Structure formats: structure tokens, C-alpha cells
Amino acid sequence: MMREVQIVDAGELAAAYAQADYAVRLDGDTFRLKVGSAAGDVEAYWPAMHYAFITAWNPASRPTSDAANQRADSSLVAQLKAIGAPHQPAWAEDTSGDWRESGWLVAGLEPHMLDALAHEFGQAGVLHWDQGRPVRLKMYLSRPPHVPPAAHIDWVE
């Protein structure tokens, strides 16, 4: 089932996602990710050609109950396992620490599979990058006319 994403201000949402702090825990070590920055430590520790951060929490960027988020997360994990996509616990949080959302860092997931999962779980945006390249934000929304293009944000119309 695909969920429709309806956002009041896509530009503000993209800015919040781009400024958020992301992290993954690999064998007890925490590695930070930032949109526009290289993730060399993650890549050295966990080599792959493609990387992605995805969550199933809060579809359409609307707060959802913990129980609903946990059910969606379990479904996402089941799908990642079914397609054989290696994944590690990860999270995103705003710079003030007031908001935190669990997700998964996925290695080797082909871009079309990431897009399909993002649409299925109603996500407005995901992180993605290829080995050796900076982390990018992919927004599954149209870029509003008042929002200028940004170097590390891709808008899918």
C-alpha cells in the first residue's frame, strides 16, 4: 500500500531534514552523518557501493503513535530482510535534540528499491549516497518555486 505524502511547506521540511543530525551504530561505535558531508568513516567500516538512511516512522511527516511507528518499522525491517539488504540501526534528530526518529542505514540498496520503500512507507525524504560521495537528501516532493536549488538536495517531482 502506497501512502500519499501531503506537506504544508516542503521547503521548510527539506531544510529541517538537511540540517538534522543522523547517526548509525556499528558494532557499538556511533558514526555521525550529515547532508553534504562525506561519510568516509562509515564507508571504511562498512564498505558498500550505495548507502541509504530510511525510516518508516511518521508517514507524511505527521506524528504517529509509538505503536503505529513500531508496526511500520517492523514491516520495513521485514522487507529489508526479504530483499537481502544489510541494515543497521540508525536515527535522526533535530539539532536541539527535541525530536528523534529511529530508522535504518542500509548498504547496497539500489536506488529504485530505496524509492519504492520510501513511497510504500509514506516518507517525504531519505538520505542516500554512493561510496566516496557526500551524503544527499532526496525529497519525494516537488521543489516549491520559492526554494532555490541546493547542492545536496534532490527533489523528485
For each residue, the residues with C-beta under 8 A, 3 or more apart:
1: 120
2: 119 120 122
3: 59 60 119 120 121 122
4: 60 122
5: 59 60 61 122 123 124 140 141
6: 60
7: 10 13 60 61 124 141
8:
9: 12 13 144
10: 7 13 14 124 139 141 142 143 144 147
11: 14 15 143 144 146 147
12: 9 15 16
13: 7 9 10 16 17 61 124 125 139 141
14: 10 11 17 18 125 137 139 141 143 147 150 153 155
15: 11 12 18 19
16: 12 13 19 20 94
17: 13 14 20 35 92 124 125 137 139
18: 14 15 35 36 137 150 152 153
19: 15 16 35 94 95
20: 16 17 35 92 93 94 95
21: 32 34 92 93 94 95
22: 32 33 34 35 53 90 91 92 127 135
23: 30 31 32 33 90 91
24: 30 31 33 42 53 88 89 90 105
25: 28 29 30 31 88 89 90
26: 29 31 42 45 46 88
27:
28: 25
29: 25 26 45
30: 23 24 25
31: 23 24 25 26 39 41 42 45
32: 21 22 23
33: 22 23 24 37 39 42 53 90 105 127 135
34: 21 22 37 135
35: 17 18 19 20 22 127 134 135 136 137 152 153
36: 18 134 135 151 152
37: 33 34 134 135
38: 132 133 134 135
39: 31 33 42 43 51 129 134 135
40: 43 44
41: 31 44 45
42: 24 26 31 33 39 45 46 51 105
43: 39 40 46 47 48 51 131 132
44: 40 41 47
45: 26 29 31 41 42
46: 26 42 43 86 88 107
47: 43 44 131
48: 43 51 86 107 108 131
49: 108 130 131
50: 107 108 109 110 111 128 129 130 131
51: 39 42 43 48 105 106 107 109 127 128 129 130 131 135
52: 105 106 109 114 126 127 128
53: 22 24 33 90 92 103 104 105 106 126 127 128
54: 76 103 104 106 114 117 118 121 123 126 127
55: 58 73 76 92 101 102 103 104 121 123
56: 59 69 72 73 75 76 103 121 123
57: 64 69 72 73 101 102 103
58: 55 61 62 63 64 69 101
59: 3 5 56 62 64 72 121 122 123
60: 3 4 5 6 7 122 124
61: 5 7 13 58 124
62: 58 59
63: 58
64: 57 58 59 68 69 72
65: 68 69
66: 69 70
67: 70 71
68: 64 65 71 72
69: 56 57 58 64 65 66 72 73 102
70: 66 67 73 74
71: 67 68 74 75
72: 56 57 59 64 68 69 75 76 121
73: 55 56 57 69 70 76 77 102
74: 70 71 77 78
75: 56 71 72 78 79 121
76: 54 55 56 72 73 79 80 104 117 121
77: 73 74 80 81 87 104
78: 74 75 81 82
79: 75 76 82 83 117 120
80: 76 77 83 85 87 104 106 117
81: 77 78 84 85
82: 78 79
83: 79 80 109 113
84: 81
85: 80 81 106 107 108 109 113
86: 46 48 106 107 108
87: 77 80 104 105 106 107
88: 24 25 26 46 104 105 107
89: 24 25 102 104 105
90: 22 23 24 25 33 53 102 103 104 105
91: 22 23 100 101 102 103
92: 17 20 21 22 53 55 100 101 103
93: 20 21 97 99 100 101
94: 16 19 20 21 97 98 99
95: 19 20 21
96: 99
97: 93 94 100
98: 94
99: 93 94 96
100: 91 92 93 97
101: 55 57 58 91 92 93
102: 55 57 69 73 89 90 91
103: 53 54 55 56 57 90 91 92
104: 53 54 55 76 77 80 87 88 89 90
105: 24 33 42 51 52 53 87 88 89 90
106: 51 52 53 54 80 85 86 87 109 114
107: 46 48 50 51 85 86 87 88
108: 48 49 50 85 86
109: 50 51 52 83 85 106 113 114 117
110: 50 113 114
111: 50 114 115 128
112: 115 116
113: 83 85 109 110 116 117
114: 52 54 106 109 110 111 117 118 126 128 138
115: 111 112 118 119 138 140 156
116: 112 113 119 120
117: 54 76 79 80 109 113 114 120 121 123
118: 54 114 115 121 123 125 126 138 140
119: 2 3 115 116 122 123 140
120: 1 2 3 79 116 117
121: 3 54 55 56 59 72 75 76 117 118
122: 2 3 4 5 59 60 119
123: 5 54 55 56 59 117 118 119 126 140
124: 5 7 10 13 17 60 61 139 140 141
125: 13 14 17 118 137 138 139 140 141
126: 52 53 54 114 118 123 137 138 140
127: 22 33 35 51 52 53 54 135 136 137 138
128: 50 51 52 53 111 114 135 136 138
129: 39 50 51 133 134 135 136
130: 49 50 51 133
131: 43 47 48 49 50 51
132: 38 43
133: 38 129 130 136
134: 35 36 37 38 39 129 152
135: 22 33 34 35 36 37 38 39 51 127 128 129 152
136: 35 127 128 129 133 152 153 154
137: 14 17 18 35 125 126 127 152 153 154
138: 114 115 118 125 126 127 128 153 154 156
139: 10 13 14 17 124 125 143 153 154 155 156
140: 5 115 118 119 123 124 125 126 156
141: 5 7 10 13 14 124 125 155 156 157
142: 10 155 157
143: 10 11 14 139 147 149 155 157
144: 9 10 11 147
145:
146: 11
147: 10 11 14 143 144
148:
149: 143 153
150: 14 18 153
151: 36
152: 18 35 36 134 135 136 137
153: 14 18 35 136 137 138 139 149 150
154: 136 137 138 139
155: 14 139 141 142 143
156: 115 138 139 140 141
157: 141 142 143
